[in-house]
Amino acid sequence: MKSGIKRINWIVMGLLAGVCQASSPETAAQPLVSENALGRVEVSLSFDPPVVRLDRDTLLTIRMTSPTNVVVKLPAIDSRVKGFAVSGCYDSPAAVAGGKTVRTRNIRLTPQIADEYRIAPMAVTWKDPATGLEQWFPTKPVMLASEALQKEAPGKDIASACGPVWIYPGLKGLLGYALVVVGLGALGYLLWRLFRKVRRAVQLRRMSPRERALFELAELMARDLVGHNRVKDFYFELTMIVRAYIERAHAIRAPEQTTEEFLSVVTSDARFSQEVVKRLRDFMQAADLVKYAGVRPDPASVTTATSTARNYIETDADSGAPSQISNLKSHI
């Protein structure tokens, strides 16, 4: 009784195995074979499965059949495959039968995501040691078709279970970002300073000598050098404003001249009255004492020097546009 039941079980399992084998397209598919030959040397390439699938490897079997007295060599296959990564390679023991030697090389190819899957031609060399004859021939290129893992379009109900994940940058990345931000800030600051400098130069160039001198005097007063205990610097810049004005208005190179040279020139110049020459002499000589003799003026002297410079510029004969001068006065 028991033996009968056991026999029935084996029959049922055999039928199920036969049904499964018949229903599986992968086991039914025959390997793709590429035959190559030259003379008495034959090389066949067998690909199993014949269609590339990303979820399984492809076994490439290279079988070389040659007379026993011929030595056959195959090149390395790593540089001949495209779309695959060589995951393993081993040679089976050579078999000799009927005066021929059969050498088999087994290569496991792992498919990669690629546009195409192909095996480039390989140079097969063989040599007959007895005669010294050596020849070679290329194998045929093999292109393998690929099969998509998902043959049907995913349904609407299928969606990604998780959203994008923010990956925080490392310390090196943060330092890089910080350097970029600091660099951009420094560049922006330099460009802003350059823009202001250019705009100021254009603005000054468009002014008359009087407008420019009063504008520069307004800027000097706004800096409050005296309040910051820089009285000498204040006198240097104050006298330079007056000298530059005289150069622009009267074509006298006052900025490059000493006080004596300048006074000598203006004394003999009819455009400068005696009263103006006296005011300029008092102004220049008092300023020289501060600049070169270390005299520290009191606040009243600073105010007098500033007023003298401003009054001279405003009342000089070569005046600028009155309306514009009145606007500049508001800044002083």
Disulfide bonds with the S-S distance in Angstrom:
none
